[in-house]
Amino acid sequence: MDRPDDRRIAHLDMDAFFASVELLHHPELRGQALVIGGRRAATSSAGDYRRLRDYSGRGVVTTATYEARTLGVSSGMGLMKAAQRAPNAILLPPNFDAYRDYSRRFKAAVATISAHIEDLGKR
């Protein structure tokens, strides 16, 4: 049995995890205000990324990079409200298959260093 002084507890904040996965797929967007949400294609007909100002309809922010957060965008916020705060932010639709894949990989890596994991993301 572990003695209390042998135990270590780590809190891994995965608040911007989806945005981090998107930046792996789109490294050219690093350092820019990026919002994940909506359902439309990531690029316009001209081939460039869609901007939040061009979004219309209902939808919510799934997550955002810290650059977008400094402009007042937060998870759960309506996309139209987010567009008022950060009109030039890039808007990407969520890619839940990729998020599940990277989440599995991450949890497998953590499991190599800890036998006990409390996954609060599985609500």
N, C-alpha and C positions, 0 to 999 in steps of 0.2 A: 504494500500500500504506500502511496506517495505521502511523504511528510509535507506539511503546509509550505515549508521553505523550498521544497523541490518543485512546486507547481508554478507554472507561468501561465498567465491569461493574456491572450491577444485579442483585441477587438479590431476586426478588419472592416473598415467603412467602405462599402461598395456603392455609395450613393451615385457616383457618376460612371458606373460599370458599363452601361449600354453605350454611353458616349465614348468610353475608352475603346470598346470593341470597334465602334465605327471608325475611330482614328487609326486603328490597325489596318482597316480596309481602305481608308482614305487619308494616308499620312500627309498629304498636301494641305489638309485642313487644320493641322496642328496650330495652336495659338489663335485660332479664330473663334468667334461666337458661333456655336453650333447647337441647334435644337433638334431633338429627336421627337417626332410626333406626326400625326396625320397618316394618310394612306397613299399619297400620290408619289409618283416617280421622283427620284432624287435629282434628276437633271431636267433642264428645260429642253425644248425642241432645238435650241441652239447648242446644246451640249454642255452648257455651264450649269452650276448648281443652282437650284431654286433658292430664293430668298424668302424669308418669313413674311415680308411685306406683300408678296404675291399670293399668299395663302388666303383662301376664302372658304367659309363653311364652318362646321362644328368640328371640334377635336380638342385634345388636350396635349400638353407637353408631357412626354414620357420621362425625359430627362434632358439635361443641358450641360454643356461644358462649363467650367468655372468662368470662362470669358463671357459667356452669355449670362451667367448668374450675376456677375458684377453689374450687368445692365438691368437687373431686376426680374429676370426670367427664373421661374422655379417649376419644379415637377408638380403636375396636377393643375397647373394654370391653363386657362383656355388659350388656344393658339392665337385667337384674334387679339386678346389682351397682350400676349407675349409679342405680337407683331407691333403693337403700339410702343412697347418698351424697347424692342430691339429689331427694328424693321430690316436692317441689313444682315441679320443673323442668317446663317445657312440652315435650311430645313431639310432633314433627311427622314424618310419614313422608317419606322422600327423594323429590325430584322431579327425576329424572335428566335428563328432557327440558329442563327449565329450566336446569339446571347446564351441559349441553352448549351450549345457546343462549348463555348469558352467557359461557361460556368462549371460544366462537368470537368473540364481540364483543370481549372483552378482548384476545385474541391479535391480532385485527385492529388494534386501537388501538395495541398495543405495536409491531406491525410498521410502523406509520407513523413511528416514531422509531428503529427499529433493523432493520438488514437481517439480522442474525443472532440467532436465538432458540434456546436449548437448552431444550426442553420436557421436563422430567423427569416430568411428570404422565402421560406416554404410555407407561407401562411395560407 
